[in-house]
Each structure stands twice: as structure tokens, then as C-alpha cells.
Amino acid sequence: MENFRKVRTVEEESPLPFPDLPPDVVEMKVKEGSKIRNLMNFAMAQMELKGRRQIVFSGCGRAVTKTITCVEIMKRKLGGLHQVTKVRYKTLLEVWENQDPLPSGPAQNLTVHKNVPSICILLSRDPLDPNQTGYQPPEPWHGLGLQLGSAGGDTSSSSTKGLKRPLPPPGEELLTKKLQVQASDSPRGSGTSGCQPHGHH
């Protein structure tokens, strides 16, 4: 096999294992080399900007752990999501090409069929049938609050910092005005009384 190089991997197409999915449901196909940030940006935009109710994450082989990571991030960010997880096997076809073919030697290409574990996770804002296998109810909110607090702490403080300059709270604004008035009045008062005798001479 040392002369063979893997040319391509073809994933067997199979329908999503969930009943009653909307026909336009977004399936996030997680690959081994996918960047989680890119996947999450796209998925969050679908759920938040486009207002989709359901999204599916799927991955197979080495991408299974990355798929689960994406789902956990999504559940933390959005909260209140119902989840159904389906694990199954998928067939991958790997095509290997002979790099050094001999005229009388074996065929140019080899096709290898591989069975790999595959995971499909449906996340839904709407309730799902709790009796189907692989169902998980939304996580309780109090646990989420703590996680969100620690994760989102830096963003919330920076946004309030930005807001404080143009819009101070009403109490502070009144205080600063009072101080300015007192400060501007007192020097003028003392200054004028001090200057008067000089002006006369």
C-alpha cells in the first residue's frame, strides 16, 4: 500500500434520521478540519437572524467530538433548546490511487469501504417528542446563568464602559453640573472683590 495515496473520500448520502423536519432545515455538516468558530457564527446567524426554529449538526468519524462541542456551545448560547441525538454508522468510500503503477501490476485505483460512527443532533426551540430515543430536555436555566455570567462577563462590562461616557446616569450628571456651577461662581466672586481696589487706584 506504500505506493497508494488517498485521493478522495465520498460520504454515503443518507436522509436525516428525524421525523417531521421542515424541508429547508439547516444541516451543519461538521468535518474533521472545520473551524468551530466558523460553524458557530453561521449556525447562530441562522437561529438568531433568520429566526429558524430547528437546526441539525452532523458529523462522522473523527468529526463526531467536534459536532458534540458545537452542540454544547449552541445550547449554552441560546438556552432552552430541546435535543435529539441519533448515533448510527455511515459508509465512507475511500478511493486510493496507485502512485507507481507497473504495466503488468494491479489496478490503478482501490476503493475501500469503511464503516464509521456518525452522529446527528437536532436542536429545536419548539418542544419535541420526549418519548423518542435520544431525546434530551432543555437544561435548567439556573445552571446556564452561571456559565453565561462567567463567559460573557468581559463583553457586558466593555459595553457598559462604552455607554457611560456619552450617557452618565442622571444622578452623576446632576452632581457634575452642581460642582461646575459652584466652581465657576466662587472664583468670580472672590476675584472681582479682590480686583476692585486695584481698579480704583
TIDREN-83951 format. One record per residue: x, y, z of N, C-alpha, C in turn; residue in three letters; residue number from 1. Coordinates in Angstrom, 2 decimals, m for minus. Example, Ala and Ser with C-alpha at 12.3 -4.5 7.8 and 13.67 -1.06 7.14 Angstrom:
! residues 2
     n.u     n.v     n.w    ca.u    ca.v    ca.w     c.u     c.v     c.w residuo num
   13.19   m5.69    7.80   12.30   m4.50    7.80   13.20   m3.30    7.80     ALA   1
   12.85   m2.25    7.08   13.67   m1.06    7.14   12.90    0.03    7.87     SER   2
This chain:
! residues 201
     n.u     n.v     n.w    ca.u    ca.v    ca.w     c.u     c.v     c.w residuo num
    0.82   m1.21    0.00    0.00    0.00    0.00    0.86    1.26    0.00     MET   1
    2.22    1.12    0.11    3.02    2.36    0.26    2.97    3.22   m1.00     GLU   2
    2.64    2.63   m2.14    2.57    3.42   m3.37    1.22    4.09   m3.56     ASN   3
    0.29    3.80   m2.67   m1.05    4.33   m2.85   m1.26    5.61   m2.04     PHE   4
   m2.01    6.52   m2.62   m2.33    7.78   m1.94   m3.84    7.93   m1.95     ARG   5
   m4.37    8.37   m0.82   m5.83    8.54   m0.76   m6.21    9.77   m1.59     LYS   6
   m7.05    9.59   m2.59   m7.41   10.69   m3.48   m8.65   11.41   m2.97     VAL   7
   m9.63   10.64   m2.58  m10.85   11.32   m2.10  m11.64   10.37   m1.21     ARG   8
  m12.50   10.98   m0.42  m13.39   10.22    0.44  m14.81   10.64    0.10     THR   9
  m15.64    9.70   m0.20  m17.02   10.00   m0.55  m17.91    9.50    0.59     VAL  10
  m18.73   10.41    1.10  m19.61   10.04    2.20  m20.93    9.58    1.61     GLU  11
  m21.41    8.48    2.12  m22.69    7.97    1.67  m23.79    8.96    2.07     GLU  12
  m24.57    9.39    1.11  m25.66   10.32    1.43  m26.79    9.53    2.07     GLU  13
  m27.28   10.04    3.17  m28.41    9.35    3.79  m29.34   10.40    4.37     SER  14
  m30.63   10.12    4.38  m31.57   11.11    4.89  m31.36   11.31    6.39     PRO  15
  m31.72   12.48    6.87  m31.58   12.75    8.30  m32.55   11.87    9.09     LEU  16
  m32.09   11.34   10.23  m32.89   10.33   10.94  m33.95   10.93   11.87     PRO  17
  m34.53   12.06   11.50  m35.54   12.68   12.36  m36.85   12.79   11.58     PHE  18
  m37.96   12.43   12.21  m39.25   12.60   11.53  m39.68   14.07   11.58     PRO  19
  m40.54   14.45   10.69  m41.21   15.77   10.72  m40.26   16.96   10.68     ASP  20
  m39.15   16.84    9.99  m38.27   18.01    9.86  m38.82   18.92    8.77     LEU  21
  m38.69   20.25    8.95  m39.07   21.12    7.83  m38.14   20.86    6.64     PRO  22
  m38.64   20.98    5.42  m37.82   20.64    4.26  m36.58   21.52    4.13     PRO  23
  m36.64   22.74    4.66  m35.49   23.64    4.49  m34.61   23.69    5.73     ASP  24
  m34.71   22.67    6.58  m33.92   22.70    7.81  m32.42   22.79    7.46     VAL  25
  m31.69   23.56    8.27  m30.25   23.72    8.01  m29.51   22.56    8.65     VAL  26
  m28.70   21.88    7.84  m27.85   20.82    8.39  m26.41   21.32    8.39     GLU  27
  m25.83   21.41    9.59  m24.44   21.81    9.71  m23.60   20.53    9.63     MET  28
  m22.94   20.34    8.47  m22.11   19.13    8.31  m20.71   19.44    8.84     LYS  29
  m20.41   18.88    9.98  m19.13   19.16   10.63  m18.09   18.19   10.08     VAL  30
  m17.00   18.77    9.59  m15.90   17.94    9.07  m14.72   18.00   10.05     LYS  31
  m13.82   17.06    9.87  m12.67   16.99   10.78  m11.89   18.30   10.78     GLU  32
  m11.78   18.94    9.62  m10.99   20.16    9.54  m11.79   21.44    9.72     GLY  33
  m13.09   21.32   10.03  m13.93   22.52   10.16  m13.48   23.36   11.36     SER  34
  m13.59   24.67   11.23  m13.28   25.56   12.35  m14.57   25.80   13.13     LYS  35
  m14.50   25.55   14.42  m15.70   25.66   15.25  m16.27   27.08   15.20     ILE  36
  m15.38   28.08   15.19  m15.87   29.47   15.19  m16.71   29.74   13.95     ARG  37
  m16.23   29.27   12.80  m16.98   29.49   11.55  m18.34   28.78   11.59     ASN  38
  m18.32   27.54   12.07  m19.57   26.78   12.16  m20.56   27.51   13.07     LEU  39
  m20.07   27.98   14.23  m20.96   28.60   15.21  m21.50   29.93   14.70     MET  40
  m20.64   30.71   14.03  m21.12   32.00   13.50  m22.28   31.78   12.54     ASN  41
  m22.12   30.79   11.68  m23.16   30.52   10.68  m24.43   30.01   11.37     PHE  42
  m24.25   29.06   12.28  m25.41   28.44   12.94  m26.17   29.47   13.77     ALA  43
  m25.43   30.34   14.49  m26.10   31.34   15.33  m26.87   32.33   14.45     MET  44
  m26.29   32.67   13.32  m26.98   33.61   12.41  m28.29   33.00   11.92     ALA  45
  m28.26   31.70   11.63  m29.48   31.03   11.16  m30.57   31.08   12.24     GLN  46
  m30.16   30.83   13.48  m31.15   30.74   14.57  m31.59   32.12   15.03     MET  47
  m30.65   33.09   15.07  m31.00   34.39   15.66  m31.47   35.38   14.60     GLU  48
  m30.76   35.49   13.48  m31.13   36.49   12.48  m32.28   35.98   11.61     LEU  49
  m32.18   34.71   11.21  m33.21   34.19   10.31  m34.38   33.57   11.05     LYS  50
  m34.23   33.49   12.39  m35.34   33.03   13.20  m35.75   31.59   12.99     GLY  51
  m34.80   30.74   12.62  m35.15   29.33   12.42  m35.44   28.67   13.76     ARG  52
  m36.32   27.69   13.72  m36.72   27.01   14.96  m35.87   25.78   15.23     ARG  53
  m35.28   25.20   14.17  m34.55   23.95   14.34  m33.27   23.98   13.52     GLN  54
  m32.27   23.25   14.00  m31.02   23.13   13.24  m30.44   21.75   13.55     ILE  55
  m29.75   21.16   12.58  m29.18   19.82   12.76  m27.66   19.92   12.62     VAL  56
  m26.95   19.30   13.55  m25.50   19.16   13.43  m25.20   17.70   13.15     PHE  57
  m24.35   17.45   12.16  m24.00   16.06   11.88  m22.51   15.95   11.60     SER  58
  m21.96   14.83   11.98  m20.53   14.60   11.72  m20.27   13.12   11.85     GLY  59
  m19.19   12.64   11.21  m18.89   11.22   11.34  m17.39   11.03   11.53     CYS  60
  m17.04    9.85   12.00  m15.63    9.53   12.21  m15.00   10.48   13.22     GLY  61
  m13.89   11.08   12.82  m13.16   11.94   13.75  m13.86   13.26   14.03     ARG  62
  m14.87   13.59   13.23  m15.57   14.86   13.44  m16.67   14.75   14.49     ALA  63
  m16.90   13.55   15.05  m18.00   13.37   16.00  m17.81   14.26   17.23     VAL  64
  m16.60   14.28   17.79  m16.39   15.07   19.01  m16.59   16.56   18.72     THR  65
  m16.14   17.01   17.56  m16.31   18.42   17.19  m17.80   18.76   17.04     LYS  66
  m18.56   17.81   16.50  m20.00   18.01   16.34  m20.65   18.22   17.71     THR  67
  m20.26   17.38   18.67  m20.85   17.49   20.02  m20.45   18.82   20.66     ILE  68
  m19.20   19.24   20.46  m18.75   20.52   21.01  m19.60   21.66   20.48     THR  69
  m19.87   21.67   19.18  m20.69   22.72   18.58  m22.08   22.75   19.22     CYS  70
  m22.64   21.57   19.43  m24.00   21.49   20.00  m23.99   22.06   21.42     VAL  71
  m22.96   21.73   22.20  m22.91   22.22   23.58  m22.78   23.74   23.62     GLU  72
  m21.97   24.30   22.71  m21.83   25.76   22.64  m23.18   26.39   22.29     ILE  73
  m23.84   25.81   21.32  m25.13   26.33   20.86  m26.15   26.33   22.00     MET  74
  m26.17   25.24   22.77  m27.14   25.14   23.86  m26.85   26.19   24.93     LYS  75
  m25.56   26.46   25.17  m25.22   27.48   26.17  m25.61   28.86   25.69     ARG  76
  m25.36   29.12   24.39  m25.62   30.47   23.88  m27.10   30.77   23.77     LYS  77
  m27.88   29.79   23.34  m29.29   30.05   23.10  m30.17   29.67   24.29     LEU  78
  m29.84   28.56   24.94  m30.64   28.13   26.08  m32.03   27.66   25.65     GLY  79
  m32.62   26.80   26.47  m33.99   26.36   26.24  m34.19   25.51   25.00     GLY  80
  m33.12   24.84   24.53  m33.25   24.04   23.31  m33.54   22.58   23.63     LEU  81
  m34.48   22.01   22.91  m34.74   20.57   23.00  m33.75   19.88   22.07     HIS  82
  m33.34   18.68   22.46  m32.29   17.99   21.69  m32.65   16.54   21.47     GLN  83
  m32.38   16.06   20.26  m32.47   14.61   19.99  m31.17   14.19   19.32     VAL  84
  m30.55   13.17   19.89  m29.28   12.68   19.36  m29.47   11.30   18.76     THR  85
  m29.00   11.13   17.53  m29.06    9.82   16.88  m27.63    9.42   16.50     LYS  86
  m27.26    8.22   16.88  m25.94    7.71   16.50  m26.16    6.54   15.55     VAL  87
  m25.41    6.51   14.49  m25.58    5.42   13.52  m24.23    5.20   12.82     ARG  88
  m24.19    4.24   11.95  m22.97    4.01   11.17  m23.19    4.49    9.75     TYR  89
  m22.13    5.06    9.21  m22.19    5.53    7.84  m21.10    4.84    7.05     LYS  90
  m21.35    4.66    5.76  m20.32    4.07    4.91  m19.55    5.18    4.21     THR  91
  m18.23    5.14    4.37  m17.37    6.05    3.62  m16.69    5.26    2.52     LEU  92
  m16.61    5.84    1.36  m15.84    5.21    0.28  m14.54    5.98    0.13     LEU  93
  m13.44    5.30    0.37  m12.13    5.93    0.19  m11.54    5.43   m1.12     GLU  94
  m11.14    6.36   m1.96  m10.53    5.98   m3.23   m9.02    6.23   m3.12     VAL  95
   m8.26    5.18   m3.32   m6.80    5.26   m3.26   m6.25    5.09   m4.67     TRP  96
   m5.26    5.87   m5.00   m4.70    5.84   m6.35   m3.27    5.29   m6.28     GLU  97
   m2.96    4.42   m7.20   m1.61    3.86   m7.25   m0.67    4.91   m7.85     ASN  98
    0.32    5.32   m7.06    1.24    6.38   m7.50    2.32    5.84   m8.45     GLN  99
    2.53    4.53   m8.38    3.66    3.98   m9.13    3.20    2.71   m9.86     ASP 100
    2.27    2.88  m10.80    1.68    1.67  m11.41    2.68    0.96  m12.32     PRO 101
    2.69   m0.35  m12.23    3.51   m1.15  m13.15    2.62   m1.58  m14.31     LEU 102
    3.20   m1.68  m15.48    2.39   m2.07  m16.65    1.61   m3.37  m16.40     PRO 103
    2.26   m4.30  m15.75    1.57   m5.58  m15.53    1.02   m5.67  m14.11     SER 104
    1.12   m4.56  m13.41    0.77   m4.59  m11.98   m0.73   m4.49  m11.74     GLY 105
   m1.08   m4.24  m10.46   m2.51   m4.20  m10.09   m3.21   m2.97  m10.64     PRO 106
   m4.46   m2.90  m10.38   m5.28   m1.79  m10.91   m4.76   m0.45  m10.40     ALA 107
   m5.11    0.59  m11.13   m4.67    1.93  m10.79   m5.27    2.40   m9.46     GLN 108
   m6.54    2.09   m9.27   m7.24    2.60   m8.08   m7.77    1.47   m7.22     ASN 109
   m7.86    1.80   m5.94   m8.51    0.89   m4.99   m9.63    1.66   m4.32     LEU 110
  m10.74    1.00   m4.11  m11.82    1.65   m3.35  m12.02    0.87   m2.06     THR 111
  m11.94    1.58   m0.97  m12.09    0.94    0.34  m13.40    1.41    0.97     VAL 112
  m14.20    0.47    1.42  m15.44    0.82    2.11  m15.16    0.82    3.61     HIS 113
  m15.51    1.90    4.25  m15.26    1.99    5.69  m16.57    2.29    6.40     LYS 114
  m16.81    1.58    7.48  m17.97    1.91    8.31  m17.49    2.79    9.46     ASN 115
  m18.05    3.99    9.57  m17.62    4.87   10.66  m18.85    5.31   11.45     VAL 116
  m18.66    5.55   12.76  m19.78    6.05   13.54  m20.13    7.46   13.08     PRO 117
  m21.41    7.75   13.10  m21.87    9.06   12.67  m22.88    9.55   13.70     SER 118
  m22.86   10.85   13.96  m23.80   11.40   14.95  m24.62   12.49   14.28     ILE 119
  m25.89   12.51   14.57  m26.79   13.57   14.10  m27.50   14.12   15.31     CYS 120
  m27.44   15.43   15.50  m28.09   16.04   16.66  m29.02   17.14   16.19     ILE 121
  m30.28   17.00   16.56  m31.28   18.00   16.22  m31.48   18.90   17.43     LEU 122
  m31.37   20.21   17.21  m31.67   21.18   18.27  m32.91   21.95   17.83     LEU 123
  m33.84   22.11   18.77  m35.10   22.74   18.40  m35.57   23.69   19.49     SER 124
  m36.04   24.87   19.06  m36.65   25.79   20.01  m38.04   25.28   20.42     ARG 125
  m38.68   24.56   19.50  m40.02   24.03   19.80  m39.89   22.69   20.50     ASP 126
  m40.83   22.37   21.37  m40.78   21.06   22.05  m40.78   19.91   21.04     PRO 127
  m40.06   18.85   21.38  m40.01   17.64   20.54  m40.63   16.50   21.33     LEU 128
  m40.89   15.42   20.65  m41.49   14.25   21.30  m40.51   13.68   22.33     ASP 129
  m40.83   13.80   23.63  m39.87   13.36   24.65  m39.73   11.85   24.71     PRO 130
  m40.62   11.10   24.03  m40.55    9.64   24.11  m39.62    9.05   23.06     ASN 131
  m39.17    9.85   22.09  m38.31    9.24   21.08  m36.91    9.03   21.65     GLN 132
  m36.23    8.02   21.10  m34.91    7.69   21.66  m33.94    8.83   21.38     THR 133
  m33.09    9.09   22.36  m32.08   10.14   22.19  m32.56   11.53   22.55     GLY 134
  m33.77   11.65   23.16  m34.30   12.97   23.50  m33.65   13.50   24.78     TYR 135
  m33.30   14.78   24.78  m32.82   15.46   25.99  m33.60   16.75   26.16     GLN 136
  m34.20   16.97   27.33  m34.92   18.23   27.54  m33.95   19.40   27.67     PRO 137
  m34.43   20.64   27.56  m33.54   21.79   27.74  m32.91   21.77   29.13     PRO 138
  m31.70   22.29   29.23  m31.03   22.33   30.52  m31.71   23.38   31.39     GLU 139
  m31.71   23.16   32.72  m32.33   24.16   33.60  m31.57   25.49   33.51     PRO 140
  m32.33   26.56   33.63  m31.73   27.88   33.36  m30.74   28.32   34.41     TRP 141
  m30.93   27.91   35.69  m30.04   28.47   36.72  m28.59   28.06   36.46     HIS 142
  m28.38   26.85   35.95  m27.01   26.44   35.64  m26.45   27.27   34.50     GLY 143
  m27.32   27.59   33.55  m26.86   28.36   32.39  m26.46   29.77   32.79     LEU 144
  m27.20   30.34   33.75  m26.91   31.72   34.15  m25.48   31.86   34.62     GLY 145
  m25.02   30.88   35.40  m23.66   30.96   35.92  m22.66   30.87   34.78     LEU 146
  m22.89   29.93   33.86  m21.95   29.77   32.76  m21.92   31.02   31.90     GLN 147
  m23.11   31.56   31.65  m23.17   32.75   30.80  m22.49   33.90   31.50     LEU 148
  m22.67   33.99   32.82  m22.08   35.09   33.57  m20.57   35.07   33.44     GLY 149
  m19.97   33.88   33.59  m18.51   33.84   33.55  m18.01   34.03   32.13     SER 150
  m18.75   33.47   31.16  m18.26   33.56   29.78  m18.50   34.94   29.21     ALA 151
  m19.66   35.53   29.56  m20.00   36.81   28.93  m19.60   38.00   29.78     GLY 152
  m18.84   37.77   30.86  m18.51   38.88   31.76  m17.78   40.00   31.07     GLY 153
  m16.80   39.64   30.25  m15.96   40.69   29.65  m16.76   41.51   28.64     ASP 154
  m17.67   40.87   27.92  m18.40   41.65   26.91  m19.36   42.62   27.57     THR 155
  m20.02   42.18   28.65  m21.01   43.08   29.24  m20.32   44.29   29.86     SER 156
  m19.16   44.09   30.51  m18.53   45.24   31.15  m18.01   46.21   30.11     SER 157
  m17.51   45.70   28.98  m16.98   46.63   27.98  m18.11   47.43   27.35     SER 158
  m19.29   46.83   27.21  m20.37   47.59   26.59  m20.87   48.67   27.55     SER 159
  m20.86   48.39   28.87  m21.32   49.44   29.78  m20.28   50.54   29.84     THR 160
  m19.02   50.17   29.78  m17.97   51.21   29.76  m18.20   52.16   28.60     LYS 161
  m18.48   51.58   27.45  m18.69   52.40   26.26  m19.89   53.31   26.43     GLY 162
  m20.90   52.83   27.16  m22.13   53.62   27.29  m21.98   54.74   28.30     LEU 163
  m21.09   54.56   29.30  m21.08   55.52   30.40  m20.65   56.90   29.95     LYS 164
  m19.74   56.96   28.99  m19.22   58.29   28.65  m20.29   59.19   28.06     ARG 165
  m20.98   58.77   27.00  m21.98   59.70   26.45  m23.22   59.81   27.33     PRO 166
  m23.56   58.77   28.08  m24.80   58.80   28.84  m24.54   58.50   30.31     LEU 167
  m24.12   59.48   31.09  m23.93   59.17   32.52  m25.29   59.01   33.18     PRO 168
  m25.36   58.21   34.24  m26.64   58.09   34.94  m27.10   59.45   35.43     PRO 169
  m28.41   59.68   35.57  m28.92   61.01   35.90  m28.30   61.57   37.17     PRO 170
  m28.08   60.74   38.18  m27.52   61.24   39.44  m26.16   61.88   39.23     GLY 171
  m25.30   61.19   38.49  m23.94   61.71   38.27  m23.99   63.02   37.50     GLU 172
  m24.90   63.08   36.53  m24.95   64.25   35.67  m25.29   65.48   36.51     GLU 173
  m26.26   65.34   37.42  m26.67   66.46   38.24  m25.53   66.90   39.15     LEU 174
  m24.83   65.92   39.69  m23.72   66.25   40.59  m22.67   67.08   39.87     LEU 175
  m22.29   66.63   38.67  m21.22   67.35   37.97  m21.67   68.76   37.63     THR 176
  m22.95   68.93   37.29  m23.43   70.28   36.97  m23.34   71.17   38.19     LYS 177
  m23.76   70.64   39.35  m23.74   71.44   40.59  m22.31   71.87   40.89     LYS 178
  m21.39   70.93   40.75  m19.99   71.24   41.06  m19.48   72.33   40.13     LEU 179
  m19.84   72.21   38.85  m19.36   73.22   37.89  m19.89   74.60   38.28     GLN 180
  m21.16   74.64   38.65  m21.77   75.93   39.00  m21.04   76.53   40.19     VAL 181
  m20.82   75.70   41.23  m20.15   76.23   42.42  m18.74   76.67   42.07     GLN 182
  m18.06   75.85   41.29  m16.66   76.16   40.99  m16.57   77.45   40.19     ALA 183
  m17.48   77.65   39.24  m17.36   78.83   38.40  m17.82   80.08   39.15     SER 184
  m18.73   79.91   40.10  m19.21   81.09   40.84  m18.15   81.60   41.80     ASP 185
  m17.53   80.70   42.56  m16.70   81.18   43.66  m15.49   81.98   43.18     SER 186
  m14.74   81.55   42.16  m13.57   82.38   41.80  m14.02   83.76   41.29     PRO 187
  m15.14   83.79   40.57  m15.55   85.08   40.02  m15.86   86.02   41.18     ARG 188
  m16.58   85.46   42.18  m16.95   86.29   43.33  m15.71   86.81   44.03     GLY 189
  m14.80   85.91   44.38  m13.63   86.36   45.14  m12.72   87.19   44.24     SER 190
  m12.68   86.82   42.97  m11.77   87.53   42.06  m12.21   88.98   41.91     GLY 191
  m13.49   89.17   41.71  m13.94   90.55   41.49  m13.72   91.40   42.73     THR 192
  m14.02   90.81   43.91  m13.86   91.62   45.12  m12.39   91.94   45.31     SER 193
  m11.51   91.00   44.95  m10.07   91.25   45.14   m9.58   92.30   44.15     GLY 194
  m10.20   92.31   42.96   m9.67   93.19   41.90  m10.12   94.63   42.09     CYS 195
  m11.25   94.82   42.77  m11.83   96.16   42.83  m10.85   97.24   43.35     GLN 196
  m10.21   96.97   44.48   m9.33   98.06   44.97   m8.26   98.44   43.94     PRO 197
   m7.69   97.42   43.26   m6.65   97.73   42.25   m7.23   98.62   41.14     HIS 198
   m8.45   98.27   40.75   m9.06   99.02   39.65   m9.22  100.50   40.02     GLY 199
   m9.53  100.79   41.29   m9.75  102.18   41.68   m8.46  102.96   41.67     HIS 200
   m7.38  102.32   42.14   m6.12  103.07   42.22   m5.70  103.35   40.82     HIS 201
